[in-house]
Amino acid sequence: MTHEANNLSCAGFQALLPELIGRGEDVAAHPHILGCARCRALLADLETIAEAARQLLPVVEPPDDLWEQIESAIRNEDGCSQSK
């Protein structure tokens, strides 16, 4: 990270936060977080909210044959439209 990362204001860091998270960076290791209790607390709150959201909407794996079912439905639909 650059020297500029060390000199970010809270507002600047918080504006950058979605991009950092989106890139999969370790936000907890960011120089601003290391030196700013306020933004560490914000990150902890965001992590708590994200975990709660994951528990509300658990990831459900699709059935193994889902793509086959989709392809079959498309083929059937194409066959119906061609016979008209």
NUROVEX-936483 format. One line per 10 residues: number of its first residue (from 1); their letters; for each residue z, y, x of C-alpha. Coordinates in nm, 4 decimals, padded with zeros to 6 digits. Layout:
% NUROVEX-936483
NUM> A> Z:Y:X; ...
END
This chain:
% NUROVEX-936483
1> MTHEANNLSC> 00.0000:00.0000:00.0000; -00.0715:00.3469:00.1181; 00.1695:00.6239:00.2149; 00.0765:00.7890:-00.1160; 00.2344:00.4965:-00.3014; 00.5685:00.5905:-00.1471; 00.5433:00.9480:-00.2757; 00.4552:00.8804:-00.6410; 00.6540:01.0615:-00.9069; 00.7974:00.8537:-01.1902
11> AGFQALLPEL> 00.5220:00.9847:-01.4182; 00.2560:00.8958:-01.1613; 00.3955:00.5480:-01.1100; 00.4281:00.4857:-01.4838; 00.0665:00.5948:-01.5327; -00.0372:00.3473:-01.2617; 00.1810:00.0644:-01.3959; -00.0698:-00.0860:-01.6456; -00.3330:-00.1088:-01.3700; -00.0891:-00.2732:-01.1281
21> IGRGEDVAAH> 00.0173:-00.5265:-01.3896; -00.3447:-00.5876:-01.4924; -00.4386:-00.6666:-01.1312; -00.1527:-00.9142:-01.1116; 00.0269:-00.7260:-00.8385; 00.3937:-00.7829:-00.7629; 00.5140:-00.4599:-00.9210; 00.8743:-00.5334:-00.8188; 00.7666:-00.4974:-00.4540; 00.5940:-00.1612:-00.5056
31> PHILGCARCR> 00.7432:00.1122:-00.2818; 00.8207:00.3382:-00.5780; 01.0137:00.0633:-00.7602; 01.2089:-00.0174:-00.4461; 01.3352:00.3398:-00.4293; 01.3664:00.4346:-00.7975; 01.6407:00.2899:-01.0169; 01.4904:00.4532:-01.3262; 01.1531:00.2805:-01.2882; 01.3230:-00.0497:-01.1911
41> ALLADLETIA> 01.5098:-00.0305:-01.5226; 01.1821:00.0424:-01.7040; 01.0157:-00.2580:-01.5384; 01.3116:-00.4799:-01.6319; 01.2834:-00.3619:-01.9935; 00.9085:-00.4317:-01.9970; 00.9644:-00.7805:-01.8543; 01.2275:-00.8502:-02.1221; 00.9890:-00.7343:-02.3966; 00.7043:-00.9447:-02.2544
51> EAARQLLPVV> 00.9247:-01.2542:-02.2424; 01.0397:-01.1988:-02.6005; 00.6772:-01.1628:-02.7115; 00.5852:-01.4897:-02.5372; 00.8636:-01.6657:-02.7263; 00.7489:-01.5196:-03.0602; 00.3916:-01.6373:-03.0107; 00.3991:-01.9549:-02.8044; 00.0790:-02.0655:-02.6374; -00.0824:-02.3457:-02.8330
61> EPPDDLWEQI> -00.3337:-02.5570:-02.6497; -00.6504:-02.6272:-02.8495; -00.7382:-02.9887:-02.9217; -00.9434:-03.1627:-02.6520; -01.2439:-03.2020:-02.8822; -01.2546:-02.8391:-02.9996; -01.5788:-02.7523:-02.8159; -01.7431:-03.0661:-02.9519; -01.6438:-02.9616:-03.3051; -01.7834:-02.6115:-03.2497
71> ESAIRNEDGC> -02.1106:-02.7455:-03.1084; -02.1411:-02.9888:-03.3967; -02.0827:-02.7116:-03.6508; -02.3484:-02.4959:-03.4817; -02.5985:-02.7839:-03.4776; -02.5284:-02.8527:-03.8461; -02.5683:-02.4854:-03.9289; -02.8967:-02.4664:-03.7356; -03.0236:-02.7765:-03.9133; -02.9432:-02.6299:-04.2536
81> SQSK> -03.1172:-02.3009:-04.1801; -03.4298:-02.4753:-04.0495; -03.4742:-02.6836:-04.3655; -03.4799:-02.3762:-04.5911
END
